[in-house]
């Protein structure tokens, strides 16, 4: 198999492998009392529920933006408090953290894409392009739809794009979330650690945008919500395609 760059390509399943083979060993032992189809069904329900909750959260926040509701008062209070209690040292630190959600993120994304292309792992190249490229396009569309101005404190950093939702928050959740999913799938024994590390990184990037005064709290939360929904859609599509591919390959081998 040519597509195992960065350990991302899924392992080939034996010809007689059942659906249980698609579940990692730690997960299979923990939920051994469940039939594999039941487990995967519950997995899908939980994922759908989280995506639905994030969708509701996004639109609930979006509804508050033009109406100057309670969320706006919270936004202004948080932004003012951070500006009053912020320091030059803290600003320097969080400028660096903010780079992890833009310049560094793009560099890592390009590096992974180049490695996958050199390995001719076209499946993962396609997933990377659709997930990350589509997420960036979606963020741009949402910004144009809501036309929300940035906080007045953002003038210092010459931020020119619209504020809602935060591109740093949304992009970091999509890109680093996808990488965490791939890495966690290949190292099930360290999955929790991988997910926790990704969550800390993504959270730090969102907080950096608040600390620097270039986004409101609702911008960041909405960015996370929209990013999680898009990532869920892409990962679900990827899982479906992989199961279909493995199923077809297994059927061909049994002939």
N, C-alpha and C positions, 0 to 999 in steps of 0.2 A: 504494500500500500504506500502510495506516494504522499498521502496527506496526513502525516503525523507531526507536522511542525508544531513546536512548542508543546507536544503531547496533546494536541487538541483533537486529533481524529479519533473517532470511536473505535474500539476494538471490534474485530469481526466476530460474529457469534457462530457457534457450532451449528451444523445443519439441523440438528434435532433440538436446538435450544428452544425452550418455551418462552412465553412472555416474561416469566420471572427473571430471565437472563438480563432483561433491560434494567433491572433494579440492582443497585449496588449492594455489596455484601452486608455492610453495616445496616442498611435500611431493611434488607430482606430478613435479617435475623431479628430485628426489633419488631417487625410487623409480620412475623412468620405465621400468625394466626389468620392473616388475611389472604384471600386468593389474590394473585397478581393483578387480575383485571379489576378487582374491587379496590386494591391499593391505588392503582393508576387512576381509577375513577375518582376516588377521594382526593388524590393529588390534584386532579383537574378542577374539582369543585372548590378546593381551597384557593387555588391560583385564580380562578374566575372570581371568587368572592373578594379577594384582595384587589384585583384589578377593578372590580366594580366599585369598591370602597374608595380607591384612589381617583376614579373617574368622578364620583360624587363629590369628593373633597375638592377636586380641581374646579368643578363648575360652581360649587358653593362659594369658593373664594372669588372666582371670576364674577359672580353675581354681585358681590360686595364692592368690587372695584369702582364701577361707574356710579354707584349709588351713595358713595361716601359713608358706608355703614360702619358697624362696630369694628370690623377688621381693619379699616383705614385708621381708626384711632389707635388701635394696637400697633399698627405699622409705624405710625409717627412716634408713639411713645418708645418703642424699642429702638428706633433709629436715633432719636434724641438721646436716650440713655447711653447708647454705645458711643456716640460722639463725645458726650460729656466725660465719660470714664475711659475713653481710649487714650493710648499713649503713642509716642513716636516709635518706640521699640516694638510695640504690638502691631503698629501699622506696617513696619518693615517686615515683620514675620509673616503677616497675613497677605502681604503683597506676594511673597514667595509662595505661600500656600495657594493663592489664587492662580498662579501660573500652572499649578498641577491640573487645573480645570480648563486650561486653554492651550498655551504653547506646549507644555510638557505632554498633555493629553494628545495633541495632534502628532507630536513626534513619536510617541509610543504607538499610536494608531498606525502611522505610516510604516514604522519598523515591523510591526506584526504583519501588516499587509504585504510588505516586501518578502518577508520570510515565507509566508503562505504561498505567494506567487512563485517564488523560487522552488518550493516544494511541489508546485502544481496541485495544491490542495484547493481546487476550484469551489468545492462545496462551502468551505469555511470562508473563502474570499467573498462568495456571494452573500453569505450570512452577515459578514462584516460590513459589506457595502450597503446592504438593505437596512440593517439595524442602525448603524451609525449615521450613514448618509440620510436615511429617512428620518431619523430623529432630529438631525440638524435642520432639515427642511421643514419638519413639523414645528419646531421651535420658531423658525423665522415666520411661518404663516401665523402662528398664534400671536406673536409680537405685533404683526401688522393688523390683526383683527382687533386687538384690545387697545393699542395705541396709548399705553400708559407711560407717562413721563417718569424719569428716574428721580430719586431723592435729590434735593438741592445740594447735598454734600457730594454728589457724584461729579460735580463740576471740576473738582481737584484732579480727577483722573481722566477727564476728557472723554467720558463714556457717551457715545453718540447714538447707540441703538435704543430701541424701546425697552422698558423695564420688565414687563410681564409677559411670560414667565421668565425666570432666570435661565439664561443659556448655560452658564457654568454649572448650575445645579442639575439641570436636565441632561446635559451632555455627559457630565461625569457619572451620573447614575446609569445611563445607557451604556457607555463605553466600558467603564470599570466594572459595572454589573455584568456585562457580557463576558468579560475576561474572567471574572470571579466564577461565573457559571461554568465556563469551559475548564478552568483549572480545578474547580471543585469536583467536576465530573471525572476528571482523570486521577485525582488524589482524594478518594472518599474518606480516607482516614484523617485528613486534615481539612475537610470541607468546612467545618465550623470556624476554624481559624482563618481560612481564606475569606469566608463571608464576613466575619467580624472585621478583618483588616480592611476589606473593601468598604464596609459600612462606615468605619472610622474615617477613612480617606474622603469618602463622599460627603460625610457630615462636616468635616473640617473645611472642605471647599465651600460648602454652603454658608458656614459661619463666617468664613473669610469675607464673603461678599457683603454680609451684614455689617461686619466690623469696619470695613472700608467705606461703608455708606453708599455703595453703588447700587444696592437693591433693598427693597423692603422685605420684611419677613414673609409676607404673602407671596411675593415673587419667588422666593426660594422654595417655600412649601409647595406652591403650584408647579414649579419646575420638577420637583421630586415626584409629585403625583402624575403629571403627564409623562415623565420619563419612565416611571414604573409601568404604566399602562402600555406604552409602546414597546418596552423591553419584554413584557409578558407576552404580547402578541407575537413578537419575533421569535422568542424562545419556544413558545408553543408550536409555531409553524415549523421551526427547526426540528423539534422532537417528533412531530408527526411525520415529517419527511424522512427522518432517520429510521423510524420504525417501519415505514413503508419500504424503504430501500433495503433494510435488513430482512424484512419479511419476503420480499421478492427474491433476494439473493438466496435465502434459505430454501424457498420453493424450487428455484432453479437447480440447486444442488441435490435435492431429493428426487429429481426427475431421472 
